[in-house]
Amino acid sequence: MGQYDRTDKRSWGNSTYIIGTSSTWVTLSGTTKNYSSDVDLETNGYDGVHLIVEIDYDTTPTDEVTISIYGSLDGTNYDDTAIYSMQGAKGTDPQQLSFIIKDLNHFRVGVVQSGSTDSHDVRAYYKAWRKIEV
C-alpha cells in the first residue's frame, strides 16, 4: 500500500450554525468582538470539524475582519489568547474562509472588525466528523 492509502473513513454530522443562521447574519459593530456559541466535540466523540466563516463586507469597506479560535477543556473557561487567528480580505466580497479544527474538547469562534467605520455581516457554521475504522 502507498503512503496515501486511506484506512479510515469519516462519519459526518449535520451542519450547525454557531454565528447567525442559514438565513440571518450577525452585524459587527465597532471593534467589539462577537463570540460564537460553544462547539462541543467531547460529548459526541467527534475528532474534528470543518468550520466555515462567511463575511459580507460593507459596500466600500475600510475595516478588515479577524477570525479567532479559542480552545476550552470544559466549554465554560476559554483561552485568553486565541490558538489561531486569520484576517479576512475586504477586497474579496463576499468571502468564505475554511478552518479545520481537531483534537479539542471545546472551542468557540471570535470575530471582530479592525475599526469602527464599517458594519460587516458574518455567519459561521461547521460539520463535525468522527473516524470510522475500516
C-alpha positions as CSV (number, residue, x, y, z in Angstrom):
1,M,0.0,0.0,0.0
2,G,1.2,3.5,-0.8
3,Q,1.6,6.2,1.8
4,Y,-1.6,8.0,0.7
5,D,-3.9,5.0,1.1
6,R,-6.8,5.7,3.4
7,T,-7.5,3.2,6.2
8,D,-10.3,5.2,7.8
9,K,-13.4,6.9,6.8
10,R,-15.3,9.8,8.4
11,S,-18.8,9.9,9.7
12,W,-20.1,13.5,9.3
13,G,-22.6,15.2,11.5
14,N,-25.1,17.8,10.3
15,S,-24.3,21.5,9.5
16,T,-24.6,23.5,12.7
17,Y,-24.7,27.3,12.8
18,I,-22.8,29.0,15.7
19,I,-22.9,32.6,14.5
20,G,-26.1,33.7,12.7
21,T,-28.2,31.1,10.8
22,S,-28.6,30.0,7.2
23,S,-30.8,33.0,6.5
24,T,-29.5,35.6,9.0
25,W,-26.2,37.3,9.6
26,V,-24.7,38.9,12.7
27,T,-23.7,42.5,12.1
28,L,-20.4,43.6,13.7
29,S,-20.4,47.0,15.4
30,G,-17.3,49.0,16.1
31,T,-14.4,46.9,17.5
32,T,-16.5,44.8,19.9
33,K,-15.6,41.1,19.5
34,N,-18.5,38.8,18.9
35,Y,-18.3,35.2,20.1
36,S,-20.0,32.1,18.8
37,S,-21.7,29.5,20.9
38,D,-19.6,26.6,22.2
39,V,-18.7,23.8,19.9
40,D,-18.6,20.6,21.9
41,L,-16.5,17.8,20.3
42,E,-16.1,15.9,23.5
43,T,-19.7,14.9,24.3
44,N,-20.5,13.3,20.9
45,G,-17.0,11.9,20.5
46,Y,-16.1,13.9,17.4
47,D,-12.5,14.1,16.2
48,G,-12.7,17.5,14.5
49,V,-14.8,19.9,12.4
50,H,-14.7,21.7,9.1
51,L,-15.6,25.3,10.1
52,I,-16.9,27.8,7.6
53,V,-16.9,31.6,8.3
54,E,-18.6,33.8,5.8
55,I,-18.2,37.6,5.7
56,D,-20.4,40.1,3.7
57,Y,-18.4,43.3,3.7
58,D,-19.9,46.8,3.6
59,T,-20.2,48.4,0.1
60,T,-16.9,50.3,0.3
61,P,-15.1,48.5,3.2
62,T,-12.3,50.2,5.1
63,D,-12.1,47.7,8.1
64,E,-10.9,44.1,8.0
65,V,-12.4,41.2,9.9
66,T,-10.3,38.9,12.1
67,I,-11.5,35.4,13.0
68,S,-10.0,33.8,16.1
69,I,-10.4,30.3,17.6
70,Y,-10.4,29.9,21.4
71,G,-10.0,26.4,23.0
72,S,-11.5,25.1,26.2
73,L,-11.5,22.0,28.3
74,D,-15.0,22.4,29.7
75,G,-16.9,24.7,27.4
76,T,-17.0,27.4,30.0
77,N,-13.5,28.7,30.5
78,Y,-11.9,29.6,27.2
79,D,-8.3,30.6,26.4
80,D,-7.5,34.2,26.9
81,T,-5.3,34.2,23.8
82,A,-6.5,32.6,20.5
83,I,-4.9,29.4,19.4
84,Y,-5.3,30.6,15.8
85,S,-6.3,33.8,14.1
86,M,-6.8,34.8,10.5
87,Q,-7.6,38.1,8.9
88,G,-10.1,38.2,6.1
89,A,-9.5,40.2,2.9
90,K,-12.0,43.1,2.4
91,G,-11.2,43.0,-1.3
92,T,-13.0,39.7,-1.6
93,D,-16.7,40.2,-1.1
94,P,-18.5,38.1,-0.1
95,Q,-15.7,36.0,1.4
96,Q,-15.8,32.4,2.7
97,L,-13.0,31.0,4.9
98,S,-12.5,27.4,5.9
99,F,-10.8,26.1,9.1
100,I,-10.1,22.5,10.1
101,I,-10.1,22.1,13.9
102,K,-9.1,18.8,15.5
103,D,-8.4,17.3,18.9
104,L,-10.0,19.9,21.1
105,N,-12.7,19.2,23.7
106,H,-14.5,22.5,23.1
107,F,-13.9,25.7,21.2
108,R,-15.6,29.0,20.2
109,V,-15.0,31.5,17.4
110,G,-14.5,35.2,17.9
111,V,-15.0,37.7,15.1
112,V,-14.0,41.4,15.2
113,Q,-13.6,44.4,12.8
114,S,-10.3,46.3,12.7
115,G,-12.1,49.6,13.1
116,S,-15.5,51.3,13.7
117,T,-16.1,52.7,10.2
118,D,-17.9,49.7,8.8
119,S,-20.7,47.3,9.8
120,H,-19.7,43.9,8.2
121,D,-22.1,40.9,8.4
122,V,-20.8,37.5,9.4
123,R,-22.1,34.0,10.0
124,A,-20.3,30.7,10.8
125,Y,-21.2,27.0,10.7
126,Y,-19.4,23.7,11.0
127,K,-19.8,20.0,10.2
128,A,-18.2,17.7,12.7
129,W,-16.7,14.3,12.0
130,R,-15.5,11.1,13.7
131,K,-13.3,8.5,12.3
132,I,-14.7,5.1,11.3
133,E,-12.0,2.4,11.1
134,V,-12.4,0.1,8.0
